[in-house]
Amino acid sequence: MPRAGSNVGLAERAYRIRRHAVRMGQVQGQGYVGQALGVADVLAVAYFHALRYRPTDTRWEGRDRFLLSIGHYAIALYAALIEAGVLPEEELETYGTDDSRMPMSGMAAYTPGMEITGGSLGHGLGIAVGMCLGLKRKRSGSFVYNLMSDGELGEGSTWEAAMSAAHHRLDNLIAIVDFNNQQADGPSTAMLSSEPVTDKFEAFGWHAQRVDGNDIEAVRMAFDLARGLKEPRPRVIVCDTRMAKGVPFLESRDIAHFIRVEPHEWTLALEALERGRSH
Amino acid sequence: MRLSKFAPRHAVNAGERKTTSAMIASIAPDGIATRNAPFGHTLARLAHERLGIVGLTADLAKYTDLHVFAQEHPDRFYQMGMAEQVLMSAAAGLAREGFTPFATTYAVFASRRAYDFICMAIAEENLDVKIVCALPGLTTGYGPSHQATEDIAIFRGMPNLTIIDPCDALDIEQATEAIADYKGPVYMRLLRGKVPVVLDEYDYTFQIGKARLLRDGADVLFISSGLMTMRVLEAAKALEADRIDCAVLHVPTIKPLDTDAILAAARRAGRMVVVAENHTMIGGLGEGVAGLLMREGVTPVFRQIALPDEFLDAGALPTLHDRYGISTSEIVRRVRKWVK
């Protein structure tokens, strides 16, 4: 089981997660790399500070469950699973290719460590509710983490699940909203605004926090608070993240939801990450 | 703008008996033997031995007979409120943790509202969730909001999903036990409340994926599912007076179809094949059987007794069953006409 690392260690993990994701994007020439770069710090905290799991036994009953509701973020989770030793690093070369265990959108049947099939948005939180009910029936101490996007807050099913989680007092549920304010047609808040997000969750009976999702220390503290809380309520951590974080020339670009970069830019991106690493 | 399809109607004549479209209207005619809540009682009994069974509903425990289970196993019952999407996804989550959830609602809400959640969270994952739904086809007079006339058409296209349409209380009891033992997702159409008992007269046992020839006959082969099997059994008796000799093949599993039994029965020369179902003509048992027969080069005279491709009227069930041709008397009338 991974041990809680220092902040320096988490920053290094986040760097490597980003690097794995960019290399997968390089192999395919495309991918949801912007989201992966944005959420890398959150994944680093999740996989190298918060979650209990066994890299070689992804079905271990005592594990915390990490659900990727946003199936199109698969590249981000593959990067974290590679870094966590669940998937071998060489396998990233297969990302998105025929018969790969790492398809473009995350599916449970394909990938060890992928708990659910996401992608049809607004499913994860409801499945998490059922898993939390099931874990309580089994008197398990495991948490269910559900990583969702701000876009999913537009799905009505998310709010059915939010109400349900509070009604059933699911204190073993931690939802993480990756709030990068970006969805397919433009900024999420311009498509269907979910603000004020934490107020909404609190009104639904949740314990809500909002942090800079690219501030590793802030994210780590939020995870610790969410796990340690004694109240019988579900918890949400809204993480404001920046698309393409760590690659300045992509961050500043009027970035598309699904980025395609010039072939030479993948190398530039890796170099930019490397430069950021030494800071 | 859609105008009323009815002319203005004034008060009924004094003394005229009014029919009712009440939700609770039973499909059981007066005088027939019934059993109460066969699904609920069977599930409650099974749950004593099968400890993984849990029950969930979306504000319809009383109307899907799940309240019987809830009363007997309150700690294993989850009331999810009026929220069919989380009903299905939470059932998926419970199945992921090793339980066998039985999720109940009305067939309209499962098929129309929660389709994506059944498809992606349950069926694509091949999870052990049983979706048991009341008011299938035309079994309420509440109009299209409650009439699941197209549920089978919707669900037949979903890979992995087994679809069951039982006929009577006996069938429901046996099917409930069978699907509890079966690993994988199941959609079962449910007759709830006082449910007729008719199959006790026949040497019948429910098996998933198996059709059963309930009676044989030389002129007409009825192929039917759900409550239409009781109707065609009655129709077959009535048609004896016309010297029309009818066979009845009951097909309670709509998917996977028992292709061997259907082909064997339909290949017998000289018989008209009449598929009868409590469902729209489109995409249900009738078209499933027709497709099978065409693919296999079996081409009997083929007729369908099913609901029309329309949004149906509100009204009393006996009125509507006559109006849309699925009452016993309408079956008899049509078959007489087709055979002559």
Boltz contact constraints between the chains, C-beta under 6 A:
constraints:
  - contact:
      token1: [A, 117]
      token2: [B, 124]
      max_distance: 6.0
  - contact:
      token1: [A, 120]
      token2: [B, 116]
      max_distance: 6.0
  - contact:
      token1: [A, 120]
      token2: [B, 120]
      max_distance: 6.0
  - contact:
      token1: [A, 123]
      token2: [B, 89]
      max_distance: 6.0
  - contact:
      token1: [A, 123]
      token2: [B, 121]
      max_distance: 6.0
  - contact:
      token1: [A, 126]
      token2: [B, 86]
      max_distance: 6.0
  - contact:
      token1: [A, 126]
      token2: [B, 89]
      max_distance: 6.0
  - contact:
      token1: [A, 126]
      token2: [B, 90]
      max_distance: 6.0
  - contact:
      token1: [A, 127]
      token2: [B, 89]
      max_distance: 6.0
  - contact:
      token1: [A, 127]
      token2: [B, 92]
      max_distance: 6.0
  - contact:
      token1: [A, 127]
      token2: [B, 93]
      max_distance: 6.0
  - contact:
      token1: [A, 127]
      token2: [B, 121]
      max_distance: 6.0
  - contact:
      token1: [A, 129]
      token2: [B, 90]
      max_distance: 6.0
  - contact:
      token1: [A, 130]
      token2: [B, 90]
      max_distance: 6.0
  - contact:
      token1: [A, 130]
      token2: [B, 92]
      max_distance: 6.0
  - contact:
      token1: [A, 130]
      token2: [B, 93]
      max_distance: 6.0
  - contact:
      token1: [A, 130]
      token2: [B, 94]
      max_distance: 6.0
  - contact:
      token1: [A, 131]
      token2: [B, 93]
      max_distance: 6.0
  - contact:
      token1: [A, 131]
      token2: [B, 96]
      max_distance: 6.0
  - contact:
      token1: [A, 131]
      token2: [B, 97]
      max_distance: 6.0
  - contact:
      token1: [A, 133]
      token2: [B, 94]
      max_distance: 6.0
  - contact:
      token1: [A, 134]
      token2: [B, 94]
      max_distance: 6.0
  - contact:
      token1: [A, 134]
      token2: [B, 97]
      max_distance: 6.0
  - contact:
      token1: [A, 134]
      token2: [B, 99]
      max_distance: 6.0
  - contact:
      token1: [A, 157]
      token2: [B, 85]
      max_distance: 6.0
  - contact:
      token1: [A, 160]
      token2: [B, 83]
      max_distance: 6.0
  - contact:
      token1: [A, 160]
      token2: [B, 85]
      max_distance: 6.0
  - contact:
      token1: [A, 160]
      token2: [B, 86]
      max_distance: 6.0
  - contact:
      token1: [A, 161]
      token2: [B, 86]
      max_distance: 6.0
  - contact:
      token1: [A, 164]
      token2: [B, 86]
      max_distance: 6.0
